[in-house]
Amino acid sequence: RDLHDDAGQQLTYINFVVENLKLDNPEFNGALQPVSQSIQSLSNSIRSISHSLNSQLLIKDSLIKAMEAEIERLKNFTGILFTLHLEGSKKKNYGGNEKIVIYRIFQEAVNNILKHSGASEVVIDLVTEPYFKMVISDNGKGFDNQSTGRGIGLGNMAKRAEIINFKVTVASIETKGTTLTLSEK
């Protein structure tokens, strides 16, 4: 909410000032137009990010619909090819907490890919029935499973999974990529 309200309002104010400068000084229109476009783009990005973080939106929408929206946002802003395969129903009912935990693990896994992998492709395989399973694979640089300690993000995902009686496993091969699996125990 703070991201949406505070940052969003500040960007609206900045854009208002820039637009008034353009009206008062037509000679600056050419120079200020790229600034206006950047402010609008940043405003749209913040709005999109704040919506993806808002648990209330996730509770209202289906889990798959929320994931599809996040994947679409990522495709537009990262240049990485994201592919989603779904086996089962989009309309499977999840408990509110279960849906939020699955979605947060999805977000953390994708965030780790964006920050660390250098991947150009991400494939997300979802099976919703009879049991839930999410497999997220990337073609990034991977890491040595033996020498790399579990990071905070991986540890957080494992703890979140335990809350809903799921498990997280990670397999990685250097120079080949990483696969994260979230499944019911």
C-alpha positions in Angstrom: 0.0 0.0 0.0 2.8 2.4 0.9 4.5 1.7 -2.4 1.3 2.4 -4.3 0.1 5.3 -2.3 3.3 7.2 -1.3 5.5 6.6 -4.3 2.6 6.7 -6.7 1.5 10.1 -5.3 5.0 11.5 -5.5 5.3 10.5 -9.1 1.9 12.0 -9.9 3.1 15.3 -8.3 6.4 15.2 -10.2 4.6 14.6 -13.5 2.2 17.5 -12.7 5.2 19.8 -12.3 6.8 18.6 -15.5 3.6 19.0 -17.5 3.1 22.5 -16.1 6.7 23.4 -17.1 5.9 22.2 -20.6 2.8 24.4 -20.7 4.6 27.4 -19.3 7.7 27.0 -21.4 6.8 25.4 -24.8 10.4 25.6 -25.8 11.2 22.9 -23.3 8.6 20.4 -24.6 11.2 18.4 -26.6 13.6 18.2 -23.7 10.9 17.3 -21.1 9.0 14.8 -23.2 11.4 11.9 -22.4 11.2 12.8 -18.7 7.3 12.7 -18.9 7.5 9.3 -20.6 10.0 8.0 -18.0 7.8 9.2 -15.1 4.7 7.5 -16.7 6.6 4.2 -17.2 7.9 4.3 -13.7 4.5 5.0 -12.3 3.1 2.0 -14.3 5.9 -0.2 -13.0 5.2 0.8 -9.4 1.5 0.2 -9.8 2.1 -3.2 -11.3 4.6 -4.2 -8.6 2.3 -3.0 -5.8 -0.5 -5.0 -7.2 1.6 -8.1 -7.4 2.6 -7.7 -3.7 -0.9 -7.1 -2.5 -2.2 -10.2 -0.8 -5.8 -9.0 -1.0 -5.7 -9.1 -4.8 -4.3 -12.6 -4.6 -7.1 -13.7 -2.3 -9.8 -12.4 -4.7 -8.2 -13.8 -7.9 -7.2 -17.4 -8.6 -3.6 -18.3 -7.9 -3.0 -19.2 -11.5 -4.4 -15.8 -12.7 -2.2 -13.9 -10.3 0.9 -15.9 -11.5 0.0 -15.3 -15.1 -0.3 -11.6 -14.5 3.1 -11.5 -12.7 4.7 -13.5 -15.6 3.2 -11.1 -18.1 4.7 -8.1 -16.1 8.1 -9.8 -16.0 8.1 -10.5 -19.7 7.5 -6.8 -20.3 10.2 -5.5 -18.0 13.0 -8.1 -18.0 13.6 -9.3 -21.6 13.6 -12.9 -20.3 11.4 -15.5 -22.0 8.9 -16.8 -19.4 6.8 -19.9 -20.3 4.0 -21.3 -18.2 2.6 -24.8 -18.6 -0.5 -25.7 -16.7 -1.7 -29.3 -16.1 -5.0 -29.3 -14.2 -7.6 -26.7 -13.4 -7.0 -23.0 -13.2 -10.0 -22.9 -10.8 -8.6 -25.2 -8.1 -9.6 -24.0 -4.6 -6.7 -23.2 -2.3 -7.0 -22.0 1.3 -6.2 -18.3 1.6 -2.9 -19.0 3.5 -1.9 -21.7 1.1 -2.5 -19.5 -2.0 -0.4 -16.7 -0.4 2.5 -19.0 0.6 2.6 -20.6 -2.9 2.6 -17.2 -4.5 5.3 -15.8 -2.3 7.5 -18.8 -3.0 6.9 -18.3 -6.7 7.9 -14.6 -6.3 11.0 -15.4 -4.3 12.1 -18.1 -6.8 11.6 -15.7 -9.7 13.4 -12.9 -7.8 16.4 -15.2 -7.2 16.5 -16.0 -10.9 16.4 -12.3 -11.8 19.1 -11.4 -9.3 21.6 -14.3 -9.6 21.1 -16.6 -12.6 21.7 -14.5 -15.7 19.1 -16.7 -17.4 17.5 -15.9 -20.7 14.7 -18.4 -20.3 12.4 -19.5 -17.4 9.9 -22.4 -17.6 7.2 -22.8 -15.0 5.4 -26.1 -14.9 2.3 -26.2 -12.7 0.3 -29.3 -11.9 -2.8 -28.5 -9.8 -4.5 -31.9 -9.6 -4.6 -34.4 -8.0 -1.7 -32.8 -6.0 -0.1 -29.4 -6.4 3.4 -29.2 -7.9 5.3 -26.2 -9.2 8.6 -26.6 -11.0 10.5 -23.5 -12.0 13.6 -24.0 -14.2 16.0 -21.5 -15.7 18.9 -21.8 -18.2 21.1 -19.6 -16.1 24.6 -20.0 -14.7 23.5 -22.4 -11.9 25.6 -23.0 -8.8 27.5 -25.8 -7.1 25.0 -27.5 -4.8 27.8 -28.8 -2.6 29.8 -25.7 -2.0 27.1 -23.0 -2.0 25.4 -22.5 1.4 21.7 -22.1 1.4 20.9 -18.4 1.1 18.3 -16.5 3.0 15.8 -16.7 0.1 16.0 -20.5 -0.2 15.7 -20.9 3.5 12.7 -18.6 3.6 11.0 -20.6 0.8 11.6 -23.8 2.7 10.1 -22.4 5.9 7.1 -21.0 4.1 6.5 -24.4 2.4 6.5 -26.1 5.8 3.7 -23.8 7.0 1.4 -25.4 4.5 2.9 -28.9 4.7 4.7 -28.6 1.3 8.4 -29.1 0.6 10.9 -27.2 -1.6 13.8 -28.9 -3.4 16.5 -27.2 -5.4 18.8 -28.8 -8.0 21.4 -26.8 -9.8 24.2 -27.5 -12.2 26.9 -25.0 -12.9 26.5 -23.4 -16.4 23.3 -25.3 -17.0 20.7 -23.7 -14.7 18.6 -24.3 -11.6 15.3 -26.1 -11.0 13.2 -25.4 -7.9 10.3 -27.7 -7.1 7.5 -26.9 -4.6 5.2 -29.9 -3.9 2.9 -31.3 -1.4 4.6 -33.7 1.1 
